[in-house]
Amino acid sequence: MTYINENFQKLQAGYLFPEIGRRVRVFAQENPQAAIIRLGIGDVTEPLAPAITRAMVQAAQEMGSRSGFHGYGPEQGYDFLIDAIRKHDYAARGVEIERDEIFVSDGSKCDSGNLQEIFASDAILCVADPVYPVYVDSNVMAGRSGTIDANGRYAGIVYLPATEENGFLPNPPTEKADFAFLCSPSNPTGAVATKAYLQKWVAWARKNDAVILFDAAYEAFIRNPELPRSIYEIEGAKECAIELRSFSKRAGFTGVRCAFVVIPKTLTGKTKNGARVSFNALWNRRHCTKFNGVSYLVQRGAEAVYTQEGLAQTEEQIAFYMENARLLREGLAAAGFRVFGGEHAPYLWMHTPYGVSSWDFFNDLLAKAHVVGTPGAGFGPSGEGYFRLSAFNSRENVLEAIARIQRSFGR
Ligand SMILES: *Cc1c(COP(=O)(O)O)cnc(C)c1O
């Protein structure tokens, strides 16, 4: 008899995006003439910047020569990329990160799902609600929860409602929690943390010997240079925080795959006997055991993001998406919607009209405007009554979507 990991059976049956895909397919079959505009899944739409493709082509040619061939690289990433990250993402903002504090990977989704392995099996997870589903589901699979209740919350996980009242930036928990995911700028709400807000979290983590997992996948979308891009801009964060970054949204790498985790060597946790152990050492052990490095080509592509040309070209793409976000924000507000986000994030978080549920609004928006978005309830119970639209699309489609929404729902 082979028993299964029954924790998987605690997971909610329909994962959000397959359910959206199913509904859109049914609608498209029944309405073959409808020109559907997809503002649902958060995937980029602009092609890779020329500086990046050039670097990857060159790397491919190198790999085809005897002298330029690369086999397995360092599991943690090549120094050429790690040094570019240290210089541009950290030193430029006054943060010193050492080489062996950075772990290059093939994506923040994997990193955010895998990092839980370095915590005790009975460690208590804390997340915002609504939240990026990976943080929760990966911990449910690992057995860090009880069963799900009627509201869609798992027993044993601490949820912090992100609401209009708190600006979608909940305060640290008052109940016990050992590690907490923070995502800023936030997917799904588009809310962005200020320095003062992160200071509250760092103070909480230090006081409670807890760890913050700071997901900064959207840091490049922050338009105000005063806002923190890294949690390490907060004093004391190197003793209590891990940071996740990705090239996916920032440089269009969703199909290329490259990201990294920062774990300062000053960050420690304790054993049941009370000894302090470095999380960096644990993650290094885990990474080397289960991961064999990101391809040389991809790391050369990521390095090119930091060249003068690469920075200018990727910034232009981000500015393009953020102009889409501004148009959506203003267009929806003009149609009478209460809209949030979209200022430092490529996501708009809107209140559903007429008190309809977020899934009913999904159906209405698809039926009347042929626009696909993401129901807020799919990100957690406090997302009910809200709806996410993404700014990742062509200008033409964004303008057309706004016009259709104004025609169908304008008040
Ligand atoms: C898109 C996204 C990521 C990035 O995932 P990759 O696996 O690097 O493509 C990470 N966190 C959040 C919240 C995201 O929305």
Ligand as a Chemical Component Dictionary entry (heavy atoms), coordinates in Angstrom:
data_LIG
# 
_chem_comp.id                   LIG 
_chem_comp.type                 NON-POLYMER 
_chem_comp.pdbx_formal_charge   0 
_chem_comp.three_letter_code    LIG 
# 
loop_
_chem_comp_atom.comp_id 
_chem_comp_atom.atom_id 
_chem_comp_atom.alt_atom_id 
_chem_comp_atom.type_symbol 
_chem_comp_atom.charge 
_chem_comp_atom.model_Cartn_x 
_chem_comp_atom.model_Cartn_y 
_chem_comp_atom.model_Cartn_z 
_chem_comp_atom.pdbx_ordinal 
LIG C1 C1 C 0 4.429 37.056 -11.279 1  
LIG C2 C2 C 0 4.738 36.956 -9.838  2  
LIG C3 C3 C 0 5.931 36.410 -9.418  3  
LIG C4 C4 C 0 6.993 35.994 -10.402 4  
LIG O1 O1 O 0 6.939 34.667 -10.684 5  
LIG P1 P1 P 0 8.038 33.998 -11.611 6  
LIG O2 O2 O 0 7.951 32.566 -11.223 7  
LIG O3 O3 O 0 9.356 34.610 -11.298 8  
LIG O4 O4 O 0 7.619 34.216 -13.036 9  
LIG C5 C5 C 0 6.200 36.342 -8.070  10 
LIG N1 N1 N 0 5.324 36.804 -7.173  11 
LIG C6 C6 C 0 4.171 37.354 -7.539  12 
LIG C7 C7 C 0 3.264 37.878 -6.507  13 
LIG C8 C8 C 0 3.834 37.437 -8.899  14 
LIG O5 O5 O 0 2.685 37.989 -9.253  15 
# 
loop_
_chem_comp_bond.comp_id 
_chem_comp_bond.atom_id_1 
_chem_comp_bond.atom_id_2 
_chem_comp_bond.value_order 
_chem_comp_bond.pdbx_ordinal 
LIG C1 C2 SING 1  
LIG C2 C3 SING 2  
LIG C2 C8 DOUB 3  
LIG C3 C4 SING 4  
LIG C3 C5 DOUB 5  
LIG C4 O1 SING 6  
LIG O1 P1 SING 7  
LIG P1 O2 DOUB 8  
LIG P1 O3 SING 9  
LIG P1 O4 SING 10 
LIG C5 N1 SING 11 
LIG N1 C6 DOUB 12 
LIG C6 C7 SING 13 
LIG C6 C8 SING 14 
LIG C8 O5 SING 15 
# 
